[in-house]
Amino acid sequence: MPKKVTCDVCGTEFDIPDDVMDGELVSCPTCGQKYQVVLNSNVVQLKKVEVEAEDWGE
């Protein structure tokens, strides 16, 4: 049974699959915020991944 988590950015509740692995990246389906999955005693926690803007040599 998938685990429910909540996006820190937009508040959307979404499912994390049962077979998710520690360190795997997931994204909020609404706003696209990326998270790294942290498994601690079978408890799923999300760590926000900060995405830096592209620097095109400007």
N, CA, C and O atoms as a GROMACS GRO file, in nm:
protein
  232
    1MET      N    1   0.085  -0.118   0.000
    1MET     CA    2   0.000   0.000   0.000
    1MET      C    3   0.089   0.125   0.000
    1MET      O    4   0.175   0.138   0.087
    2PRO      N    5   0.070   0.215  -0.096
    2PRO     CA    6   0.155   0.334  -0.105
    2PRO      C    7   0.144   0.422   0.020
    2PRO      O    8   0.041   0.426   0.087
    3LYS      N    9   0.253   0.492   0.048
    3LYS     CA   10   0.255   0.583   0.162
    3LYS      C   11   0.222   0.724   0.113
    3LYS      O   12   0.267   0.765   0.006
    4LYS      N   13   0.144   0.797   0.190
    4LYS     CA   14   0.107   0.934   0.155
    4LYS      C   15   0.206   1.031   0.219
    4LYS      O   16   0.242   1.017   0.335
    5VAL      N   17   0.247   1.129   0.140
    5VAL     CA   18   0.334   1.236   0.188
    5VAL      C   19   0.275   1.369   0.141
    5VAL      O   20   0.192   1.372   0.050
    6THR      N   21   0.319   1.477   0.202
    6THR     CA   22   0.269   1.609   0.167
    6THR      C   23   0.382   1.697   0.120
    6THR      O   24   0.488   1.703   0.184
    7CYS      N   25   0.362   1.766   0.010
    7CYS     CA   26   0.461   1.859  -0.045
    7CYS      C   27   0.472   1.981   0.046
    7CYS      O   28   0.371   2.041   0.083
    8ASP      N   29   0.595   2.017   0.082
    8ASP     CA   30   0.619   2.135   0.168
    8ASP      C   31   0.591   2.265   0.094
    8ASP      O   32   0.564   2.367   0.158
    9VAL      N   33   0.596   2.263  -0.038
    9VAL     CA   34   0.582   2.386  -0.116
    9VAL      C   35   0.435   2.420  -0.142
    9VAL      O   36   0.392   2.532  -0.114
   10CYS      N   37   0.359   2.323  -0.195
   10CYS     CA   38   0.221   2.354  -0.235
   10CYS      C   39   0.115   2.284  -0.151
   10CYS      O   40  -0.004   2.313  -0.165
   11GLY      N   41   0.156   2.191  -0.064
   11GLY     CA   42   0.061   2.123   0.023
   11GLY      C   43  -0.012   2.006  -0.038
   11GLY      O   44  -0.101   1.948   0.024
   12THR      N   45   0.024   1.968  -0.161
   12THR     CA   46  -0.040   1.854  -0.227
   12THR      C   47   0.000   1.725  -0.156
   12THR      O   48   0.116   1.704  -0.124
   13GLU      N   49  -0.098   1.638  -0.132
   13GLU     CA   50  -0.072   1.507  -0.076
   13GLU      C   51  -0.059   1.409  -0.192
   13GLU      O   52  -0.147   1.403  -0.279
   14PHE      N   53   0.051   1.332  -0.195
   14PHE     CA   54   0.070   1.235  -0.302
   14PHE      C   55   0.130   1.106  -0.249
   14PHE      O   56   0.183   1.102  -0.138
   15ASP      N   57   0.122   1.001  -0.330
   15ASP     CA   58   0.164   0.868  -0.289
   15ASP      C   59   0.310   0.842  -0.325
   15ASP      O   60   0.360   0.883  -0.429
   16ILE      N   61   0.377   0.771  -0.234
   16ILE     CA   62   0.512   0.720  -0.258
   16ILE      C   63   0.497   0.568  -0.268
   16ILE      O   64   0.438   0.507  -0.179
   17PRO      N   65   0.548   0.504  -0.373
   17PRO     CA   66   0.532   0.359  -0.390
   17PRO      C   67   0.597   0.281  -0.275
   17PRO      O   68   0.693   0.327  -0.213
   18ASP      N   69   0.544   0.163  -0.248
   18ASP     CA   70   0.597   0.076  -0.143
   18ASP      C   71   0.742   0.037  -0.168
   18ASP      O   72   0.820   0.019  -0.074
   19ASP      N   73   0.778   0.022  -0.295
   19ASP     CA   74   0.913  -0.025  -0.327
   19ASP      C   75   1.015   0.088  -0.343
   19ASP      O   76   1.121   0.068  -0.402
   20VAL      N   77   0.982   0.207  -0.291
   20VAL     CA   78   1.075   0.319  -0.300
   20VAL      C   79   1.203   0.286  -0.223
   20VAL      O   80   1.199   0.220  -0.119
   21MET      N   81   1.315   0.332  -0.275
   21MET     CA   82   1.444   0.304  -0.214
   21MET      C   83   1.500   0.429  -0.147
   21MET      O   84   1.473   0.541  -0.190
   22ASP      N   85   1.579   0.407  -0.041
   22ASP     CA   86   1.643   0.517   0.028
   22ASP      C   87   1.732   0.594  -0.070
   22ASP      O   88   1.812   0.534  -0.142
   23GLY      N   89   1.716   0.725  -0.074
   23GLY     CA   90   1.796   0.808  -0.163
   23GLY      C   91   1.732   0.835  -0.297
   23GLY      O   92   1.782   0.916  -0.375
   24GLU      N   93   1.621   0.767  -0.326
   24GLU     CA   94   1.552   0.784  -0.454
   24GLU      C   95   1.493   0.925  -0.462
   24GLU      O   96   1.453   0.982  -0.360
   25LEU      N   97   1.487   0.981  -0.582
   25LEU     CA   98   1.428   1.112  -0.603
   25LEU      C   99   1.284   1.098  -0.649
   25LEU      O  100   1.253   1.016  -0.736
   26VAL      N  101   1.196   1.179  -0.589
   26VAL     CA  102   1.056   1.185  -0.629
   26VAL      C  103   1.019   1.331  -0.648
   26VAL      O  104   1.085   1.420  -0.594
   27SER      N  105   0.914   1.356  -0.723
   27SER     CA  106   0.869   1.492  -0.750
   27SER      C  107   0.722   1.506  -0.714
   27SER      O  108   0.644   1.412  -0.729
   28CYS      N  109   0.685   1.625  -0.668
   28CYS     CA  110   0.545   1.656  -0.645
   28CYS      C  111   0.476   1.662  -0.780
   28CYS      O  112   0.524   1.729  -0.871
   29PRO      N  113   0.362   1.593  -0.794
   29PRO     CA  114   0.292   1.594  -0.923
   29PRO      C  115   0.227   1.728  -0.957
   29PRO      O  116   0.192   1.752  -1.073
   30THR      N  117   0.210   1.814  -0.859
   30THR     CA  118   0.145   1.943  -0.883
   30THR      C  119   0.244   2.054  -0.916
   30THR      O  120   0.231   2.120  -1.019
   31CYS      N  121   0.343   2.075  -0.828
   31CYS     CA  122   0.435   2.188  -0.848
   31CYS      C  123   0.572   2.147  -0.901
   31CYS      O  124   0.649   2.232  -0.946
   32GLY      N  125   0.603   2.016  -0.897
   32GLY     CA  126   0.730   1.969  -0.951
   32GLY      C  127   0.848   1.975  -0.855
   32GLY      O  128   0.960   1.941  -0.894
   33GLN      N  129   0.825   2.017  -0.730
   33GLN     CA  130   0.935   2.021  -0.633
   33GLN      C  131   0.995   1.882  -0.620
   33GLN      O  132   0.923   1.783  -0.607
   34LYS      N  133   1.128   1.875  -0.623
   34LYS     CA  134   1.196   1.746  -0.613
   34LYS      C  135   1.234   1.720  -0.467
   34LYS      O  136   1.272   1.810  -0.393
   35TYR      N  137   1.222   1.592  -0.428
   35TYR     CA  138   1.257   1.547  -0.293
   35TYR      C  139   1.342   1.422  -0.301
   35TYR      O  140   1.328   1.341  -0.393
   36GLN      N  141   1.432   1.408  -0.203
   36GLN     CA  142   1.507   1.285  -0.187
   36GLN      C  143   1.438   1.206  -0.076
   36GLN      O  144   1.409   1.260   0.030
   37VAL      N  145   1.411   1.078  -0.102
   37VAL     CA  146   1.345   0.993  -0.004
   37VAL      C  147   1.448   0.947   0.100
   37VAL      O  148   1.556   0.901   0.066
   38VAL      N  149   1.412   0.962   0.227
   38VAL     CA  150   1.494   0.915   0.338
   38VAL      C  151   1.411   0.812   0.414
   38VAL      O  152   1.307   0.845   0.471
   39LEU      N  153   1.458   0.687   0.414
   39LEU     CA  154   1.388   0.581   0.487
   39LEU      C  155   1.457   0.561   0.621
   39LEU      O  156   1.578   0.538   0.629
   40ASN      N  157   1.377   0.570   0.729
   40ASN     CA  158   1.429   0.553   0.863
   40ASN      C  159   1.334   0.461   0.938
   40ASN      O  160   1.226   0.503   0.978
   41SER      N  161   1.373   0.336   0.957
   41SER     CA  162   1.290   0.234   1.022
   41SER      C  163   1.154   0.222   0.952
   41SER      O  164   1.050   0.218   1.017
   42ASN      N  165   1.158   0.216   0.820
   42ASN     CA  166   1.038   0.201   0.736
   42ASN      C  167   0.945   0.323   0.740
   42ASN      O  168   0.830   0.315   0.698
   43VAL      N  169   0.995   0.434   0.792
   43VAL     CA  170   0.920   0.560   0.790
   43VAL      C  171   0.978   0.644   0.676
   43VAL      O  172   1.099   0.665   0.667
   44VAL      N  173   0.888   0.693   0.589
   44VAL     CA  174   0.932   0.771   0.474
   44VAL      C  175   0.936   0.919   0.512
   44VAL      O  176   0.838   0.975   0.560
   45GLN      N  177   1.051   0.980   0.489
   45GLN     CA  178   1.066   1.125   0.507
   45GLN      C  179   1.116   1.182   0.376
   45GLN      O  180   1.186   1.114   0.300
   46LEU      N  181   1.080   1.306   0.350
   46LEU     CA  182   1.125   1.372   0.228
   46LEU      C  183   1.221   1.484   0.262
   46LEU      O  184   1.196   1.565   0.351
   47LYS      N  185   1.332   1.488   0.190
   47LYS     CA  186   1.431   1.595   0.206
   47LYS      C  187   1.427   1.677   0.078
   47LYS      O  188   1.451   1.626  -0.031
   48LYS      N  189   1.397   1.805   0.092
   48LYS     CA  190   1.384   1.894  -0.024
   48LYS      C  191   1.517   1.902  -0.099
   48LYS      O  192   1.622   1.922  -0.039
   49VAL      N  193   1.510   1.887  -0.230
   49VAL     CA  194   1.628   1.899  -0.316
   49VAL      C  195   1.625   2.037  -0.378
   49VAL      O  196   1.531   2.072  -0.450
   50GLU      N  197   1.727   2.115  -0.349
   50GLU     CA  198   1.736   2.250  -0.406
   50GLU      C  199   1.796   2.240  -0.545
   50GLU      O  200   1.907   2.189  -0.562
   51VAL      N  201   1.723   2.287  -0.642
   51VAL     CA  202   1.770   2.284  -0.781
   51VAL      C  203   1.821   2.423  -0.816
   51VAL      O  204   1.748   2.521  -0.809
   52GLU      N  205   1.948   2.428  -0.854
   52GLU     CA  206   2.006   2.556  -0.891
   52GLU      C  207   1.970   2.590  -1.035
   52GLU      O  208   1.963   2.503  -1.121
   53ALA      N  209   1.949   2.716  -1.058
   53ALA     CA  210   1.916   2.762  -1.193
   53ALA      C  211   2.037   2.742  -1.284
   53ALA      O  212   2.151   2.748  -1.240
   54GLU      N  213   2.010   2.718  -1.410
   54GLU     CA  214   2.116   2.701  -1.507
   54GLU      C  215   2.194   2.832  -1.523
   54GLU      O  216   2.135   2.940  -1.529
   55ASP      N  217   2.324   2.820  -1.531
   55ASP     CA  218   2.408   2.936  -1.556
   55ASP      C  219   2.464   2.918  -1.697
   55ASP      O  220   2.552   2.834  -1.720
   56TRP      N  221   2.414   2.995  -1.788
   56TRP     CA  222   2.453   2.981  -1.928
   56TRP      C  223   2.574   3.068  -1.962
   56TRP      O  224   2.588   3.114  -2.076
   57GLY      N  225   2.661   3.090  -1.864
   57GLY     CA  226   2.784   3.166  -1.888
   57GLY      C  227   2.760   3.316  -1.893
   57GLY      O  228   2.838   3.390  -1.954
   58GLU      N  229   2.656   3.359  -1.830
   58GLU     CA  230   2.625   3.502  -1.831
   58GLU      C  231   2.694   3.572  -1.716
   58GLU      O  232   2.680   3.693  -1.700
   0.00000   0.00000   0.00000
